[in-house]
Amino acid sequence: MTAVGIDAIEIWTGNLKLDLPGTFAPQKGEDPEKYTKGLGLNASSFPDSYEDIVTMAANAARRLMERKGLEPDDIGRIDVATESAFDNSKPVSTYVAGCLEQVFGSDFHHANKGERKFACIAGTQSLDDAYNWIRAGRNRGRGALVIATDTALYARGDAGEATQGAGAVAMYISEDPSLVELSTDQGYGSADETDFLKPNQQFPSVDGKRSIQVYLARMREALEDYESVAGDVHPDDFTFAPFHTPFPGMVRRAALLAYRHVIRDTSIEDDLAAEIGRQPRAEAFDDDEAYHDALREYMDALKETERYQAWYDATIDPTLTISREVGNWYTGSVHVARASALKTAFEAGRDLTGETLLIGSYGSGAQAEIHAETVQEGWESEIEALDVDEQLDARYELSWADYEEIHDAHNHEMDVDVEEFTTPSDEFVFDGWGRMGERKYRYVE
Ligand code: CAA
């Protein structure tokens, strides 16, 4: 069977930066270490006043198409995943296509366009749609452009304000991909949950503490479902495990839970038994509370073992390096985590061809999905082409006063006119409103 997967990836960050320990924490009267150590974040990427989900998506897609020498005719579908959309009817992908048509000499009139919504997991669902479309033989030799784009901002004063971010990830999905092949096997954990939602509003209603528990419960369910089709997962089976990363501290929790699950009944559990005992089994307890107390105690001890820490440092930590500097990009976050891991391996001169990644995607509301990916020959040149470090360094750093001024410019319900902090160059910008309330865009040389 021909491999189908991600052929190329491009990342576009919002042009502004908010320093969390240095600028945000002092204003909130909080210890900077809550950010650096607790949440695991140094900074948030923030959109300038001329940026939005369309400009960031179109900028990432343009770079990707130019680098890969793709023309509109090579693209049979454009799917945009976002939870920051501003229109209930016209999909963001039409705006993105309109932008790209300004710089490419031809049009996307024969490409199927859509918009995917299921909170942060919609990016992975769009990859799935592209995969299925190619596997079904309906692609006529063409590939799919999948773009995950969000301005992940929270209301001022909401606890989530600490985890904001803005950026886009564009991916080209094709046969014989150069980056990763997607597995056919998948596992889902999905339930009707009320933890994070945006009922026709741009800034979310969030039950932060509950959202953490829902993430863990659905991820565990997805892992078990994945194992039911792919067989038991063992820590040696995969090189990296990129998870959806609302903030690195969330992944730290998920990783510990996942590790405990996958070492159960393995020689790793046996090896660790002398040091921390064996994992508690539900059948040995009369009541749930005692079982859960014992589990918590085991996890606290597991976290401190050298074995676990070595696994975490090798398998999870490299997925978090970009996220620490950009915050949550919602639909793009898990794709940033994959790129981050591959980039770290590339910089260390490792050869990953043929190795496996275990991907844990998640969207509030809520659904988790697990699948595997196999790194393809050619991955190094795809990762080498990323200029994410340069983009991060070029961001304008917001003062607290700047931040207060610009935050609400990105709430679509409010009419806030803010001067831009940066000067756009070689990128798409928001160019005002049209007569039917549509947003207009133009390319700035
Ligand atoms: N030094 C070291 N660590 C510190 C510290 C200090 N001085 N002060 C606090 N911490 C630690 C805390 O112990 C905590 O870590 P643990 O959870 O590991 O114990 C961490 O820093 C955060 O501290 P708090 O829990 O006190 O922070 P908070 O009350 O401000 O809220 C939050 C944190 C609930 C995650 C909030 O930021 C939030 O609501 N975020 C938005 C929702 C979210 O991201 N949920 C994640 C799951 S849902 C999802 O994944 C979908 C999505 O993208 C939104």
Boltz pocket constraint, residues with backbone or C-beta under 6 A from the ligand:
constraints:
  - pocket:
      binder: B
      contacts: [[A, 31], [A, 32], [A, 33], [A, 34], [A, 35], [A, 37], [A, 38], [A, 39], [A, 120], [A, 159], [A, 160], [A, 161], [A, 162], [A, 163], [A, 196], [A, 206], [A, 207], [A, 208], [A, 209], [A, 211], [A, 212], [A, 215], [A, 244], [A, 245], [A, 246], [A, 247], [A, 249], [A, 250], [A, 328], [A, 330], [A, 362], [A, 363], [A, 364]]
      max_distance: 6.0
